[in-house]
């Protein structure tokens, strides 16, 4: 049975990779052509990403999460924590609900070619240390351990190297452009992006083109925030989670018990899929956060987005 599931997943992945680029597709995604009429109209009614934002907050009981983190650390995954679980849970949700990995460009809806997750890290753990943005591109069938290994590799690589990252170098170069010309430069880049003309090298470099931004407020000891989406680029989701906290609740038998929770808040571009689809995806996210051991196994199959 497991062999049949793996074969099906491999077949789906091969089918996805063989898909030919058609007129209207972009370098980073293919145009979705079989949506309901309202989905086509919505990006014209709400042309900007930031003004098309929905906000949702939820929380997860950390009993199983803490147990899972202790288990992974005991297995030798030093520093394994909530960040890795949140990312792994999101990747697993995308593997089953790929519609949340769509994006809007030139008022059209596109299915992203891959999963790109961005987060900001400090070069050093000091108040005034410089920050940089790192990106990982996991496969939809990756486990939590694979997420951990890739994220650690990317973070270590960026913290250890003395020279600036490609993103930092590009941001520094833009900083040298006088204000009026910089405004024109950004307009020009946005215009190129609108028509899908940005080269792959710039798309790879840009932290504003990807599936999701995630930030840990818990590492700062504060609650999560609702972070805005960017009108430049095409990131359709921003996730923030906070510090753990304790709360008393009444159990089914009437006893008062103390439980530990983590709050998380998500900002989404409402135009990429309907409310029912989003609700299904977010309930699935909560399910994996509350049952993280399932993230040690690859999904039985990976669902490809509609045509």
N, C-alpha and C positions, 0 to 999 in steps of 0.2 A: 504493500500500500504506500509506504514511504517512497519507494523507488518510483512508483507511478506519479506521485505528487511532485517529486523532484524533476521528473521528466517533463511534466506539464509546465512547471515553472521555467525550465530551460527553453522549452518550445515557445512560451510567451515572450521570453527575453529575446530569443532569436528573431521572432516575428517583429518585435519592436525595432530591433536594430536594422532589419532589412527594409523597413518602411522608407519609401523613396520620398525625397523632398519634392513638394508640389508648388505650383505658383501660388503665392500668397503666404507661404511658410516663412519663418525666420530661422536664423542660424541657431537660436536657442530654444525654438519650439515650433510645433506645427499648428496650423490653424484648425480650430474645432469647427466642423461644418454641419453637424447634425443636432444642434441645440434647438430648444423651443424658441418661437419668435420673440418672446419677451427678453430672452437672454441676449439677443442681437440688438434690441432697442436700448436696453439699460445703459450701456457704455456711452451712448449719445446723450441720454438724459442726464447722466452723472459722469461727465468727461474726466474729472480729476480723481486720483486715487485717494487723496487725503479726505476729500468730501464724500467719499463713498464708503466710509469706514463703519464697521460694526464693532462693538465691544462686548466681550463676554468674560466673566470671571467664574472660577470654580475652585475647588480645593480637593485634595486627596489625603486620605488617612495614611500615615507613614508607617504603620505597624509592619506591613509586608515589605514596604520599600526599605526600611532600616535593616530588616533581616536580610534582604537581598544584597544590600550594600556591604554588610558585614561578611556575607558569604563570598562575594566577589573579591573583597580585600584579602580574605583568608586564602583564596586561590592564587594570590600573588599580584592582583591588579591594584597596585599601590595608587592611592588617590582616587579610586573609583568612587563616584558620588552621584548626587541627584541630577547633575547636569547631563551625565552620560545616559541616565535612564530617561530623562525628558526627551533628549534627542533621539534615542533608540525607539521610544514610544511614537514619536512623530513620524519617523521613517517607516515604522510598521503600519501606521495609519495610512500613509501615502501609498503603501503597497496594496492596500485594500480599498482606499477611497482616493484614487489619483486626481479627482477633480479639484481637491484643495491645493494641488500643485500647478494649477493653471495661472495665467497672467493676462493682463490687458495691454495691448499696444495698438495704436491708431484706431481705437474704438472697436477692436476685434479681440476675440478670446482665443488664447493659444494654450496648448498642452505642452508643458515644459519637457525638454528632451531628457533631463536628468534631475537629480535632487541636489540642490546646493544650499548648504546651511552656513550662515555667517554668525560670528560672535566677536566681540571686542575683548582683547586681553591687554593686560599691562605687562611691559617688559620686565618690571620689577614690582614687588609688592610694597611699594611706598606711595605716599599720598600724591607726590608730584611726578611720579614716573610716567614716561610717555606711553601712549596707547597705540595699538595697531589692530587691524581687523584681519582675522583669519577665516578661512573657508574650508569646509570639507565637502566632498561629493560622494556620499555613500551610495551603494547599490540598494535597491528597495528590499532585497532579501537578506541584508546584513543583520547579524545578531548584535546584542549589546556589547559583547566582547570586541567584535570587529570595530564598532563605533569607538570604543574606548582606545583601542590601539591606534586608529587613524587620527583621532583627535589629539592624543598625546604626542604622536609623531609630528603633527603640524605645529602644535604649540611649542614643543621643545625646539623644533627647527627655527621658529621665528624668534624665540627668546635667546637662543644661543648664538645665532649669527650676528656678527658685528655690523655688517652693512645693513642698510635700510631694505625693507621689503619692497616689492614692486609697487604695492599700493601706496606706501609712504613716499616713495620716490616720485610717483605721479602727482600725489597731493602737494608735495613740496614744489614741484615744477609749476603747478597751477598757481601756487602762492606768489610766484615771481611775476605773474601777469598783472598789469595795472587793472584796477577795479572795473573801469568801463570796458576794457578789452576782455576781461575775465567774464563779465556778464554776457558779452557776445559769444565767447568761447563755449560757455555752458549752454546758451541758446542753440548754438550750432550743433553741439553734441546731442542735445535733446531732439533737434530736428532730424539728425541722422538716425537716432534711435527710433523715432516715430515711424520712419520709413524702413526700419530694419537694416540700415546701412552701416551700423557700427561693426568694425572688424571683430573677429573672434577674440583677438588678443585683448581688446579693450573690454569686451563682455566678461572675459575671464578675470580681468584686473578689477573690474568695478564691483564694489560691495553693495551696489544698489540694484544689481541684477541677480536674482536667486529665488529660492523657494521660501526661505524663512530666516529671520533674524531672531536670535534668542539671547536673553540676558539674565544673569542671576543676581537678583537683589538680595538673595539669601546670604551670599558671600559678603555682603556689606552689612548684614544684620538688620535689614529694613524690609517693609512689605513690598510687593510687586507694584509696578506702575503700568498704566496704559500708555504704551509708546506709540507715537504717530507713525503712519506709513509715509514713505517718501514719494513725492510727485515725480522725481527723477528716477529712472529705472523702472523695475517691474516687480519688486518684492511684494507679494500679496498678504503676508502674515508676519506679525511680530509677537513673540511670546516672551513673557516676563514671569519669573517665579520668585517667591520671597523666602524669608527665614521661617524655620519651623516654630510652631507655637503650640501650647497646650490649652485644652478646653475641656471643661466638665460636661458630660452628657448623661442622660438617663438611659440605661440599658433596657432591653425588653422585659427583664424581670423586675424592673423598678429600682435597681441599684444605681447609684451615681458613680460613674467611672471617668477617669481622665484619659483623654486621647490626644494624640499629637497629629497636627495637620500642616500641610504646606498649601498656601494660596497661590494660584497662578492666574494671570490675566492675558488674554489674547486679543489682538487687534487684527481684523481681517478686511479684505477688499470684498464687499458683498456681491460684486458683479460677476465673480468667476463661477459661482454655483448657487443654487437656491437654498433657502433656509432649511428645508428638510434634509438636504445632502449635508450641509454644514452640521446640523444637529447630530446626524448619524456619525459623522467623522469625530466630533468632539466627545460623544458618548464612548466611542471606541478608544479615543485617547485616554479618557478617564479609566476605562477598563484595563488597559495595559499598565497604567500607572499604579493601579491597585493590585495588579497581578504581574509584577515585573519578571517573574521567573519564566514566563512565556516568551520573553525576549531573548532567551538563551537558545531558542530553536528558530530556524528560518521559517517563514510562512509556507503553508502547504502549496500555495500558488500566489502569483503576483498578478493583480488585475491591471489591465491596460486601459487607459482612458478611451472614451468614445471617439469615433471618427468625426 
